[in-house]
């Protein structure tokens, strides 16, 4: 299968080169990757990539949005949307850009990204570094992007977060400014109140804050467009069962269109012994150690009745299948993509398409 060839080639050839470049500085490597993909997007290489990776054939409708494939790019990998034109060529059925904030900001001091190789994990404390929502809106406007038109070949989610210098009691206005700027271009908007890297942000996950913020955004979306953009809200994996239930109840009552589960974790459980030195770094942990924890949150989120986009710890085709079996409609990859490349995306798509063909055969 093409996914096996892609994964083998990436693991044996490309990944070792990437991981050793820039003296193994993970953030610089990431910046280079985005820069290269940005340059390749308008070239014939993008068409060759699409041929090599393949395109998803199993579509799904979620919250009024038609997704051509069930595997998406998670927020954080392409914050400013620079490589947005190439993600469909790499097998993705949707891409979530951002997280962007109402005001551009530099994020936290460097170094702030750490690769835990044996654990197949990352720790980051980026802190919503981005050029600002207006810069992303201008970029998408320049490409002629409009909600519902799949101008770039796939639906776009836009993740919005709180500007660091904005106080919590002004957070709603800050999020509203981002929503107003980005809603003409977004097929859905993801509300990020669960990153561990902006001081105080996770306080917005308590039920009162969730309800007030999400209901305010839902109302604003309705005022901005007769067909309002769907509002998804992203939850952390570190809430206990009672907190998570309150979060979900508040999201439902506020009119959210869906849940994204999960963000990165502050836990350091599951880290390989050889990576323990890096485990002391501050920031959110993603990748393999998050798999079980995220799966538990997804299962509980599905019980809310809202559509769920699963994100976190999806490192293999089997991980994605387990998430679909729990009832999630869509999955997103980030750290799994870093470690396995486009072969992971192709493999999940192949598995989904194979199952869909099997169901069609059973019906016939």
Secondary structure as the mmCIF struct_conf table of DSSP 4:
data_model
#
loop_
_struct_conf.conf_type_id
_struct_conf.id
_struct_conf.beg_label_comp_id
_struct_conf.beg_label_asym_id
_struct_conf.beg_label_seq_id
_struct_conf.end_label_comp_id
_struct_conf.end_label_asym_id
_struct_conf.end_label_seq_id
HELX_RH_AL_P HELX_RH_AL_P1 UNK A 2 UNK A 9
HELX_RH_PI_P HELX_RH_PI_P1 UNK A 10 UNK A 14
HELX_RH_AL_P HELX_RH_AL_P2 UNK A 15 UNK A 20
HELX_RH_3T_P HELX_RH_3T_P1 UNK A 21 UNK A 24
HELX_RH_AL_P HELX_RH_AL_P3 UNK A 26 UNK A 40
TURN_TY1_P TURN_TY1_P1 UNK A 41 UNK A 42
BEND BEND1 UNK A 43 UNK A 43
HELX_RH_AL_P HELX_RH_AL_P4 UNK A 44 UNK A 53
STRN STRN1 UNK A 60 UNK A 62
TURN_TY1_P TURN_TY1_P2 UNK A 63 UNK A 64
STRN STRN2 UNK A 65 UNK A 67
BEND BEND2 UNK A 68 UNK A 68
BEND BEND3 UNK A 70 UNK A 70
STRN STRN3 UNK A 71 UNK A 73
HELX_LH_PP_P HELX_LH_PP_P1 UNK A 74 UNK A 74
TURN_TY1_P TURN_TY1_P3 UNK A 75 UNK A 76
BEND BEND4 UNK A 77 UNK A 78
TURN_TY1_P TURN_TY1_P4 UNK A 79 UNK A 80
TURN_TY1_P TURN_TY1_P5 UNK A 82 UNK A 86
HELX_RH_3T_P HELX_RH_3T_P2 UNK A 87 UNK A 90
TURN_TY1_P TURN_TY1_P6 UNK A 91 UNK A 91
BEND BEND5 UNK A 93 UNK A 93
STRN STRN4 UNK A 94 UNK A 100
BEND BEND6 UNK A 102 UNK A 103
STRN STRN5 UNK A 105 UNK A 105
BEND BEND7 UNK A 108 UNK A 108
HELX_LH_PP_P HELX_LH_PP_P2 UNK A 109 UNK A 109
BEND BEND8 UNK A 110 UNK A 110
HELX_LH_PP_P HELX_LH_PP_P3 UNK A 111 UNK A 111
STRN STRN6 UNK A 113 UNK A 116
TURN_TY1_P TURN_TY1_P7 UNK A 117 UNK A 120
STRN STRN7 UNK A 121 UNK A 124
BEND BEND9 UNK A 128 UNK A 128
STRN STRN8 UNK A 130 UNK A 130
BEND BEND10 UNK A 131 UNK A 131
HELX_RH_AL_P HELX_RH_AL_P5 UNK A 133 UNK A 142
TURN_TY1_P TURN_TY1_P8 UNK A 143 UNK A 144
TURN_TY1_P TURN_TY1_P9 UNK A 147 UNK A 148
BEND BEND11 UNK A 149 UNK A 149
TURN_TY1_P TURN_TY1_P10 UNK A 151 UNK A 152
BEND BEND12 UNK A 153 UNK A 154
STRN STRN9 UNK A 155 UNK A 160
TURN_TY1_P TURN_TY1_P11 UNK A 164 UNK A 165
BEND BEND13 UNK A 166 UNK A 166
HELX_RH_3T_P HELX_RH_3T_P3 UNK A 168 UNK A 170
HELX_RH_AL_P HELX_RH_AL_P6 UNK A 171 UNK A 182
TURN_TY1_P TURN_TY1_P12 UNK A 183 UNK A 185
BEND BEND14 UNK A 187 UNK A 187
STRN STRN10 UNK A 188 UNK A 192
TURN_TY1_P TURN_TY1_P13 UNK A 196 UNK A 197
BEND BEND15 UNK A 198 UNK A 198
TURN_TY1_P TURN_TY1_P14 UNK A 199 UNK A 200
HELX_RH_3T_P HELX_RH_3T_P4 UNK A 201 UNK A 205
BEND BEND16 UNK A 206 UNK A 206
HELX_RH_AL_P HELX_RH_AL_P7 UNK A 207 UNK A 224
BEND BEND17 UNK A 226 UNK A 227
HELX_LH_PP_P HELX_LH_PP_P4 UNK A 228 UNK A 229
STRN STRN11 UNK A 230 UNK A 235
TURN_TY1_P TURN_TY1_P15 UNK A 237 UNK A 238
HELX_RH_AL_P HELX_RH_AL_P8 UNK A 241 UNK A 254
TURN_TY1_P TURN_TY1_P16 UNK A 255 UNK A 255
BEND BEND18 UNK A 257 UNK A 257
STRN STRN12 UNK A 258 UNK A 261
STRN STRN13 UNK A 265 UNK A 265
BEND BEND19 UNK A 266 UNK A 266
TURN_TY1_P TURN_TY1_P17 UNK A 269 UNK A 270
HELX_RH_3T_P HELX_RH_3T_P5 UNK A 273 UNK A 275
TURN_TY1_P TURN_TY1_P18 UNK A 276 UNK A 277
HELX_RH_3T_P HELX_RH_3T_P6 UNK A 278 UNK A 280
BEND BEND20 UNK A 281 UNK A 281
BEND BEND21 UNK A 283 UNK A 283
STRN STRN14 UNK A 284 UNK A 287
HELX_RH_3T_P HELX_RH_3T_P7 UNK A 288 UNK A 290
HELX_RH_AL_P HELX_RH_AL_P9 UNK A 291 UNK A 302
TURN_TY1_P TURN_TY1_P19 UNK A 303 UNK A 304
BEND BEND22 UNK A 305 UNK A 306
STRN STRN15 UNK A 307 UNK A 311
BEND BEND23 UNK A 312 UNK A 312
BEND BEND24 UNK A 316 UNK A 316
HELX_RH_AL_P HELX_RH_AL_P10 UNK A 317 UNK A 326
TURN_TY1_P TURN_TY1_P20 UNK A 327 UNK A 327
BEND BEND25 UNK A 329 UNK A 329
STRN STRN16 UNK A 330 UNK A 333
BEND BEND26 UNK A 334 UNK A 334
HELX_RH_AL_P HELX_RH_AL_P11 UNK A 335 UNK A 340
TURN_TY1_P TURN_TY1_P21 UNK A 341 UNK A 341
HELX_RH_AL_P HELX_RH_AL_P12 UNK A 342 UNK A 363
#
